[in-house]
Each structure stands twice: as structure tokens, then as C-alpha cells.
Amino acid sequence: MLGGGNEQPMSAQLTGRGAAPSAGVLGPVRAVAADGTPLPLHGPRHAEMLARLIAAGGRVVPVPALVADLWEDPPPGAIAAVRTFVAALRRALEPGRAARTPSRVIVTEGTGYRVVLPRDHVDAWYFDDLIRAAANQAGPQRIETLETALGLWRGDAYGDYRWADGEIAKLAQLRSAAVEMLAEARIRQGRPEQAVAELETHLHEHPGRERAWLLQARGLWQAGRRADALAVLRRARTRLGSEAGLDPSAELIALEREILTGEPECGEHRLWRETVAAYGATGPRSRLTSSADLLRGLALTDATGLMTAQDRRAHAIDDLLANDDPELTATALTRMEVPGVWSVLDDPARSARVAEAARTTLERLDDDAAPALRARLLALFAIETRGRRGTSGADAARAAERIARDLGDPAVLVLALDARFLQSFHTPGRWPRRARLAQELITVSRRHDLSTYLILGHLVAMQAAAAVGDVAVADEHAAAADRLAVRYERDLVGVFTTWYRALRTVLTDRPEPEVADAYERALATLPGCGMPGVAAGLAPLTGLCLALRAGRDPAESAAADFGLNTPYVAALLEPERAHELLHAAPAPPPDHMAELRWALLGIAADRCADRSTARQVYRALSPARGELLGAGTGMLSLGPAGALLDRSAP
């Protein structure tokens, strides 16, 4: 981190980044060499210039914009002064660069300049990335990430630069949200005292944040300080009312009543406690299977429920495998399955453990074990190995489907159909086949009141219709999924339907401002969604796809962290190395993103006339002719497959 005290400089915490310096604006503007040595910036104008380039987030800042921001009344030599400042900054940031060689940190593009540094070498960028990452984490991992993020701050961001008001406000809001996320995570982990102390300081600086007041009261109550918790809520009423003119929210009133009575107000909480107490008196088999059912239901509620269920399931595996009753283990394992509509895994290592547990348990089952149990284990193995190369997962899904059809068991069949869907991406295209699978999911689930798989069927049908450009059908399924999500409290459904409605603006060729607004709403669903497999790298990829659609230079996104998409966008971001980067890119894994990634490789190959890569793209995407590349994600599209295939044909 670029902080003071005993913390290491950020560059010293990073690995594999060579000699790239680090830069910081979360406090006085500064730069640090790769070995941790401070780099002199010469003067206040040079520091402000660096800060202005960092505020652009890796995008190009035209020289006229730099002049307008640095001077209220630009002097006659302002443009020359900007170039002088940039030259001095380049020397400061790259003291070992040979004379007359181009800078790799502040590059000239068109009529302006941009900073080219790894995201985690610029504290403001790294802070933003860490907050996004924490939103998709739970427990100790979330706490560690948020502590790292907040530790990057050394003072006020961007000082008092007049052009930085927007960035300052955005970062201040993110910082407040991070403090509150960290406090909530500590309270959830049973560490309320530390949360309360940190919130005291936070509230002194931000007395208008009701969420912070509520967290402090809850932390005090959890710490056994009931009177103090009630006093905090009284102070909150006073401060929010007198200073912001706000009436107490329903949440504040409910928490106050909860603390006063010692228990939640609503009857369902009493029912919950009584049910838990009753299960405590049952045997281990009942407790194990009931807990598994609970986790499955929890995973389908919201982001917190999903992450908690996945975390608890991973921790339970060792205990299950140690059990000497393979049938009991199989029953508990298969009742923990989490239905999936997205074929990119959230946590590959965790899924690998679940898949291995399913495989091992299958081997331990007696020949006379219930066929339904065997089918569920096969489906679980297929679901948890989605996106892997090889045929073992697809083979398991087909075997599960055969058993389910022989049994005539609808609950097993819908699970097997989900597994078949998630294992269907080994060949791009073929969305009409998935549409038929989705229709069977809908029919069986509706007939047998299987709400989770009914929602799943509508989401798959929405994706399939989008893939072939049938907006009317996709609209119907998105609306049906949303209605069911409200009825059954499935908050995560809205992530997929909001993204589809953004994609819809592209499929219907809406004006650019409307497209941008729709994708801004879609991007807002990612923080806190609890689905890293969906969210990781999606924001910059969205920007790149929209840039390609609008005919803009995709290299404007070069500083972004594309995550697992990096090998497939690299040639577009660095066209001077396109051939080298295309030949280094691996074949995309078999998941929802495969078509889009092949298309990105194909576009880059077309631009640099790389016929070898173009032939590979042609072979891979030929089954998708007649469909829209990437639209099966329900999120992004790079246009008709036929157009790219015609350009890539041998």
C-alpha cells in the first residue's frame, strides 16, 4: 500500500509485476518505485498532472482537457507547459528508461495522454477493485479484503483539486460503504466490539448515514450492551431528524422494537426458533439431511444466502466423507445441490471438492442403492464440473437424465436437465437445442410445482431466445422469471433479467445513450450479487464490447482488469503485438462465454490479417451461424455470427 506507518508500499505487496511503479491519490499524491523507494514528482503541478491522469481510470485525457483542468485562466504557453510536465513525470516515474525510448507508464495516444499501470499499482483503482471483490465474498475473506482496501487510505483523496469533485465524492461514498460492509462482516463473525469502535469514528465524520447507526446499535446489542444500543438509536433519531429532516425508517423502528422486547417482532421468527429447537432433539441423520435442505433453500434467496450456503457446504464435505454410511453421505450431498443458470463456476476450487466428493461417494454406494440417489450424485458431479474441458461431466449428465426418465421422477429429471444444460457448451451455438431443454424444464416444473426449476427454465429460455434475436420471446420469459422471483423471494433472478434488458437495447439497435443507461443499470447489479463467476471482469468486457459496437478504439480499456477474459481481449488492446498475443491465447473453455471469446479472437485476427487464428475461429464458430455471437449469455453480443464467419472463412 502507498500508506504510512508500518505498512509495506503497495508495490512491495505485489508479485510478478516487474519494474512498474505504483502511484497513489488516496492522500497526498505520490509515486513509489517497484522497490518501495519514493519517486520525486518535482512540484505541485506535476503531482496534479499525475492525479488528473489517474482520475481518468486509464483512459486518454486530451491535452485541451488537461489545460482546462489545470488552469482556470490558461496562460499563453499552457499546452507547452502540459507537455513539459508530462516529460518530467515520465522521467520521474521511469528513472531507468533509456533516452529516446517511449514511456510505458504515461503513453501518448492521439491528442492526449493516459496512464498505463496494473490496476493494483494505483491505489484508487485498486481500492475500487477490492470493494467490488468484497461484495462477492463472505466471512473472513470479505473482512480481509475490506481491511486491505481501507488500509490504502492515507488522507483525503485528490486533495483540493477543483476538477476532482466528482471523483472525490465517488471515492468518499465507496469508502463509507466499505467501512459499513466491514462492520457488518465483523458483527456477523461475532466480533462486535471492533465494529462498534470503528463505527464510532465513522459516525463522527458521517452522522447522516443511517446504515452506520443501525449497525452500531446491532453491534452493541450483540456485545450485550442493550442500554447503549437503545441510546444509539435515540441519537440516530435526533441527528437524522434535526440535521437531515428524515423520519425514522421502518428498519430503525423494527430494530428498536427488537432490542426492547429481546426478540424479533414477527411471528415467523418464533416459528423458526421453535423449529430449530425441535430439530435439536432429533437424531444425527435427520439433522444432517434437514441441514442440507436448509442450505439448498438458503442458496436460492439472495447473495448472502448463496455465499453462506456455498461456504457451509464446502466446510461440511470433510465431515460427510468421514461418515461410514455412504448412502447418508449421498443423501446429504445431493440435497445441497445448487441449481445453476450460469456455466462459469464461482469458485472452481470449491466446486472441484464437491465434484470429487460426489465421485467418491458414487464409488462407495452399494449396487442396491436407490437409483434416484445415484442419478442425483451424477447430476451433482456434472453441475460442479461445468466449464471443464473433457467429457466426464457431460457423460454424467446424460447418465443422470437416463435414470431420471426411467424412474419417471420429475424432481430428479429437472436436476438432470439442469446438468445437461450446464454441460452443453462444448460446442458454440446450438441454442435452439437449449430452447427445447428449457421448455421441458418449464413444463415439468409447472406440472409438479417445482418453483426453483421453473424460474431456471424461464431464464434458460430467455438466453436461448436472445441468442437467435427473438426479442419478443425473450421478453416473455424475462417477465415470467421476474414475476416468479417476486413470488418466491429469489432476488438473484433480477441480475440476469436486468442484464438481458440491457442486451435488448443492443439487439433492437437503440440509440447509444439508451444503451449506455441500460448497461449502467446492469452493472449496478454486480456488486454484492455473490456470483464471481458472473461478475469477474464483466464490467470492462462490457465497455470493450460497446466500444466495438460503436466503432471506438477498444484500446481505451487497456488499463482495466478483464480477469479470465484477458487472453481473449489482449490482441485488441495491444494491436502492435496482436499476432503474438493471438497465438498465445488458449482455446476458450466450454461455458457461456466461449462464443464471445472466440468472437473477440476472430475480430482481432480479422484486424491484423492473422489467417491461422481466423481458421480456428471459423471452425469453432461455424455451428453458431444464424445466431448472434455471445447473445446466449443474456448480457452481451458482438453481432451476427455469419458476418464474422464470412470474414474468417478459409
BARO-632736 format. One record per residue (C-alpha): x, y, z; residue in three letters. Coordinates in steps of 0.5 Angstrom, whole numbers, plus 500, padded with zeros to 3 digits. Layout:
BARO-632736
XYZAla
...
end
This chain:
BARO-632736
500500500Met
502507499Leu
501508506Gly
505511512Gly
506507519Gly
509500519Asn
505498512Glu
509496506Gln
509500500Pro
504497495Met
509495490Ser
512491495Ala
506487496Gln
505485489Leu
508480485Thr
510479478Gly
510486476Arg
517487474Gly
519495475Ala
513498474Ala
512504479Pro
506505484Ser
502511484Ala
497514490Gly
492519490Val
488517497Leu
492522501Gly
498527498Pro
499525491Val
506521491Arg
509515487Ala
514509489Val
519505485Ala
518498485Ala
523497491Asp
519502495Gly
523508494Thr
519514494Pro
520518487Leu
520525487Pro
515529483Leu
519535483His
513540484Gly
505541485Pro
504542478Arg
507535476His
503532482Ala
497535480Glu
498533473Met
499525475Leu
493526479Ala
489528473Arg
491522469Leu
490517475Ile
483520475Ala
481518468Ala
482511470Gly
487509465Gly
483513459Arg
486518455Val
486525457Val
486530451Pro
491536452Val
486541452Pro
482538458Ala
489538462Leu
490545460Val
482547462Ala
483543469Asp
490545471Leu
488553470Trp
482557471Glu
485562466Asp
490558462Pro
497562460Pro
499563453Pro
504557454Gly
499552457Ala
500547452Ile
507547452Ala
507547460Ala
503541460Val
508537455Arg
514540460Thr
510537466Phe
509530462Val
516530460Ala
518531467Ala
513526470Leu
516521465Arg
523522468Arg
521521475Ala
517515474Leu
522511470Glu
528514472Pro
532508469Gly
529509462Arg
534510456Ala
534516453Ala
529517447Arg
525511448Thr
518511449Pro
515511456Ser
511505458Arg
507509464Val
505515461Ile
504514454Val
502519448Thr
495517444Glu
492521439Gly
492528442Thr
493526449Gly
496522455Tyr
494516459Arg
497512465Val
499505464Val
500501470Leu
497495473Pro
490496477Arg
493494483Asp
499499483His
494505483Val
491506490Asp
485509488Ala
484504482Trp
486498487Tyr
481501492Phe
475500487Asp
477493485Asp
478491492Leu
471494494Ile
468490488Arg
471484490Ala
469484497Ala
462485495Ala
462478492Asn
466475498Gln
463473505Ala
466471512Gly
474472514Pro
476473506Gln
471479506Arg
474482512Ile
481481510Glu
479484503Thr
476490506Leu
482491511Glu
486492505Thr
482497502Ala
481501507Leu
489501509Gly
490504502Leu
488511505Trp
493516508Arg
489522508Gly
484526503Asp
483523496Ala
486528491Tyr
487534496Gly
483540494Asp
484540486Tyr
478544483Arg
477539478Trp
476533482Ala
470534486Asp
466528482Gly
472523484Glu
473526491Ile
465525492Ala
465518489Lys
471515493Leu
468518499Ala
462514498Gln
466508497Leu
470509503Arg
464510507Ser
460504504Ala
467500506Ala
467502513Val
460499514Glu
461493510Met
467491514Leu
463493521Ala
457488518Glu
462483517Ala
465483524Arg
459483527Ile
457477523Arg
463474525Gln
462475533Gly
467481533Arg
462487535Pro
467491540Glu
472492534Gln
466494529Ala
463499535Val
469502536Ala
470503528Glu
463506527Leu
464511533Glu
469514529Thr
466514522His
459517525Leu
463523528His
465524521Glu
459522517His
453523522Pro
448523517Gly
449515515Arg
443511518Glu
446505516Arg
452506520Ala
447508526Trp
444501525Leu
450497525Leu
453501531Gln
446499535Ala
446492533Arg
454491535Gly
452494542Leu
447489543Trp
451483540Gln
456485545Ala
451485551Gly
450493552Arg
443493551Arg
442500554Ala
448503550Asp
444500543Ala
438504545Leu
442510547Ala
445510540Val
438509536Leu
436515540Arg
442519538Arg
440517531Ala
433519531Arg
435526534Thr
441527529Arg
437525523Leu
431529524Gly
435535526Ser
440535521Glu
437532515Ala
430532516Gly
429525516Leu
423521520Asp
426514523Pro
426509518Ser
422502518Ala
428499519Glu
430503525Leu
424503529Ile
424495528Ala
431494531Leu
429499537Glu
423494538Arg
427488537Glu
432491542Ile
427493547Leu
423486547Thr
429482547Gly
426478540Glu
424480533Pro
417483533Glu
415478527Cys
411471529Gly
416468523Glu
422469528His
418465534Arg
417459529Leu
424459527Trp
426458534Arg
421453536Glu
423449529Thr
431449531Val
429447538Ala
425441535Ala
430439531Tyr
436439536Gly
432433539Ala
432429533Thr
438424531Gly
444426527Pro
441423521Arg
435428521Ser
439434523Arg
444432517Leu
439432512Thr
435437515Ser
441442515Ser
443440508Ala
435442505Asp
436449509Leu
443450506Leu
440449499Arg
434454500Gly
439459503Leu
443459497Ala
437461493Leu
435467497Thr
440473496Asp
447474495Ala
449473502Thr
445467503Gly
448464496Leu
455465499Met
454463506Thr
451456503Ala
457455499Gln
461456504Asp
458452509Arg
457446504Arg
465447503Ala
466446510His
461440511Ala
465436506Ile
470433510Asp
465431516Asp
461428510Leu
466424507Leu
469421514Ala
462418515Asn
462411515Asp
455411512Asp
456413504Pro
448413503Glu
447418508Leu
453422505Thr
450421499Ala
443424501Thr
446430505Ala
451432499Leu
445431494Thr
441435498Arg
446441498Met
446442490Glu
445449488Val
442449481Pro
445454476Gly
444458470Val
451460469Trp
456456467Ser
462459469Val
464457476Leu
464462482Asp
470458486Asp
473453482Pro
477450488Ala
471449492Arg
467446486Ser
473441485Ala
472439492Arg
464438492Val
465434485Ala
471430488Glu
466428494Ala
460426489Ala
465422485Arg
468418491Thr
461417494Thr
459414488Leu
464409488Glu
462408495Arg
455406494Leu
452399494Asp
449396488Asp
443396491Asp
443404493Ala
437408490Ala
437410483Pro
435417485Ala
441418489Leu
445415484Arg
442420479Ala
443426484Arg
450425485Leu
451424478Leu
448431476Ala
452434482Leu
458432479Phe
456435472Ala
454441475Ile
460442479Glu
465440473Thr
461445469Arg
466449464Gly
472444465Arg
475441458Arg
473434458Gly
467429457Thr
466427464Ser
461432466Gly
457431460Ala
457424461Asp
455424468Ala
449429466Ala
447424461Arg
447418465Ala
443422470Ala
438424465Glu
437417463Arg
436414470Ile
431420472Ala
427418465Arg
427411467Asp
424413474Leu
419418472Gly
421422478Asp
420430476Pro
425432482Ala
431428479Val
429430472Leu
429437473Val
436437476Leu
439432471Ala
436437466Leu
440443469Asp
446439469Ala
445437462Arg
444445460Phe
451447464Leu
455441460Gln
452444454Ser
457449452Phe
463444449His
460447442Thr
459454441Pro
452456438Gly
446451438Arg
442455442Trp
435452439Pro
437445443Arg
438449449Arg
431452448Ala
428446448Arg
431443454Leu
429450457Ala
422449455Gln
422442458Glu
424445465Leu
419450465Ile
413444463Thr
416439468Val
417444474Ser
410448473Arg
406441473Arg
410439479His
410446483Asp
418446483Leu
419453483Ser
426454483Thr
427450477Tyr
421454474Leu
425460474Ile
431457472Leu
427454466Gly
425461464His
432464465Leu
435459460Val
429460455Ala
431468456Met
438466454Gln
436462448Ala
431467445Ala
436472446Ala
442468442Ala
437468436Val
435475436Gly
428473438Asp
427479443Val
419478444Ala
420471446Val
426473451Ala
422479454Asp
416474456Glu
421469459His
424475463Ala
418478465Ala
416471468Ala
422470471Ala
421477475Asp
414475477Arg
416468480Leu
422472483Ala
418476487Val
413471489Arg
418466492Tyr
423471494Glu
429470489Arg
433476489Asp
439474485Leu
434473479Val
434480478Gly
441480476Val
440476470Phe
434480467Thr
437487468Thr
443485464Trp
438482459Tyr
434488458Arg
441492457Ala
443487452Leu
436488449Arg
438495447Thr
443493443Val
439487440Leu
434493438Thr
439498436Asp
437503441Arg
441510441Pro
447510444Glu
445514451Pro
440509452Glu
444503451Val
449506456Ala
444508461Asp
441501461Ala
448498462Tyr
450502467Glu
444500471Arg
446493469Ala
453494472Leu
450496478Ala
447489480Thr
454486480Leu
457489487Pro
454485492Gly
451479487Cys
455474491Gly
457471484Met
464472482Pro
463467476Gly
458472473Val
461479476Ala
469478475Ala
472482469Gly
465483466Leu
465491467Ala
471492463Pro
469487458Leu
462491457Thr
466497456Gly
470494451Leu
464490447Cys
460497447Leu
467501444Ala
467495439Leu
460496437Arg
460504437Ala
467504433Gly
471506438Arg
478504440Asp
478498444Pro
485500447Ala
481505451Glu
480500456Ser
487497456Ala
488499464Ala
482495466Ala
483488469Asp
479483465Phe
480477469Gly
479471466Leu
478475459Asn
485478459Thr
488473454Pro
482474449Tyr
482481449Val
489482449Ala
490483442Ala
485488441Leu
488492447Leu
495492444Glu
495491437Pro
502492436Glu
503485439Arg
497482436Ala
500476433His
504474439Glu
498475443Leu
493471439Leu
498465438His
499465446Ala
491465447Ala
489459450Pro
482456447Ala
476459451Pro
473454456Pro
467451455Pro
462456458Asp
457461457His
463466455Met
466461450Ala
462464444Glu
464472446Leu
471470447Arg
472466440Trp
469472437Ala
474477440Leu
480473438Leu
476473431Gly
475480431Ile
483481433Ala
485476428Ala
481480422Asp
484487424Arg
491484424Cys
490479418Ala
492473422Asp
490468418Arg
492462422Ser
487464428Thr
482466423Ala
481459421Arg
481457428Gln
475462430Val
472459423Tyr
472452425Arg
470454433Ala
464458431Leu
461455425Ser
456452429Pro
453458431Ala
452461424Arg
445464424Gly
446466431Glu
448473435Leu
455472438Leu
455472445Gly
448474446Ala
446467449Gly
450470455Thr
444474456Gly
448480457Met
453482451Leu
453481444Ser
458482438Leu
453482433Gly
451476428Pro
456470427Ala
455470420Gly
459476419Ala
465474423Leu
465467420Leu
465470412Asp
471475414Arg
474469417Ser
473463412Ala
479460409Pro
end
